[in-house]
Amino acid sequence: MSEITARIGDIEVSVPEGRYDVDARVRIGDLDSDFGRVRGKALIGAVAYPDCCQPTPGDAKRLYVRLGIGDIRIRKMTAARAAVK
């Protein structure tokens, strides 16, 4: 499990291709994710949850992100971007 937390600021995460169980929440700010939908996308908080609302497969990597005030962006890393890094 990967865990990222902060009180204030912005969090941007780029992850390589694969299956991810994303658990992301922001209290005041915005959340934008390439993994699933975002509920409550507004000034006062947001939560990411899977598209199909079904359990993720057992081989999915868990990504836990929490932020008090700011914005969270979670992106799938493309093959071209991965080669540059």
C-alpha positions as CSV (number, residue, x, y, z in Angstrom):
1,M,0.0,0.0,0.0
2,S,1.2,3.5,-0.9
3,E,0.1,6.2,1.5
4,I,0.3,10.0,0.8
5,T,-1.0,12.5,3.3
6,A,-0.7,16.3,3.8
7,R,-2.6,19.1,5.6
8,I,-2.2,21.9,3.1
9,G,-0.9,22.0,-0.5
10,D,-1.4,20.1,-3.7
11,I,-0.8,16.4,-4.4
12,E,-0.1,15.1,-7.9
13,V,0.5,11.4,-8.3
14,S,1.5,9.7,-11.6
15,V,1.3,5.9,-11.5
16,P,2.5,3.3,-14.1
17,E,-0.1,1.2,-15.9
18,G,-1.8,-1.5,-13.8
19,R,-4.7,-2.1,-11.5
20,Y,-5.1,0.3,-8.6
21,D,-7.5,0.5,-5.7
22,V,-7.6,4.3,-5.2
23,D,-8.9,5.7,-1.9
24,A,-8.6,9.5,-2.1
25,R,-10.2,12.2,-0.2
26,V,-9.8,16.0,0.2
27,R,-11.7,18.1,2.8
28,I,-11.5,21.5,1.1
29,G,-10.5,21.5,-2.6
30,D,-10.8,19.4,-5.7
31,L,-10.0,15.9,-6.7
32,D,-9.3,14.7,-10.3
33,S,-8.5,11.1,-11.0
34,D,-8.0,8.9,-14.0
35,F,-9.2,5.9,-11.8
36,G,-12.9,5.9,-11.3
37,R,-15.4,8.7,-10.7
38,V,-15.2,11.6,-8.2
39,R,-18.2,12.3,-5.9
40,G,-18.7,15.8,-4.4
41,K,-16.4,17.6,-6.8
42,A,-16.8,21.1,-5.4
43,L,-15.0,23.6,-3.1
44,I,-16.0,21.6,0.0
45,G,-14.3,18.2,-0.4
46,A,-14.4,15.3,-2.8
47,V,-14.1,11.5,-2.7
48,A,-12.9,9.1,-5.5
49,Y,-14.6,5.8,-5.9
50,P,-14.5,3.0,-8.6
51,D,-16.6,3.3,-11.8
52,C,-18.5,0.1,-11.4
53,C,-18.8,0.1,-7.6
54,Q,-17.6,-3.5,-7.5
55,P,-14.7,-4.8,-5.5
56,T,-11.2,-4.4,-7.1
57,P,-9.3,-7.6,-8.0
58,G,-6.9,-9.0,-5.4
59,D,-3.9,-8.1,-7.5
60,A,-4.7,-4.3,-7.4
61,K,-2.2,-2.0,-5.7
62,R,-3.7,0.1,-3.0
63,L,-3.2,3.9,-3.2
64,Y,-4.3,5.9,-0.1
65,V,-4.3,9.7,-0.5
66,R,-5.6,12.2,2.0
67,L,-5.4,16.0,1.9
68,G,-6.9,18.7,4.2
69,I,-6.8,21.8,2.0
70,G,-5.7,21.8,-1.6
71,D,-6.1,19.7,-4.8
72,I,-5.4,16.1,-5.6
73,R,-4.6,14.9,-9.1
74,I,-4.1,11.1,-9.8
75,R,-2.9,10.3,-13.3
76,K,-2.1,7.1,-15.3
77,M,1.4,7.3,-16.6
78,T,1.6,6.7,-20.3
79,A,4.4,4.5,-21.8
80,A,6.0,7.6,-23.3
81,R,6.1,9.4,-20.0
82,A,7.5,6.4,-18.2
83,A,10.4,6.1,-20.7
84,V,11.4,9.8,-20.1
85,K,11.6,9.3,-16.3
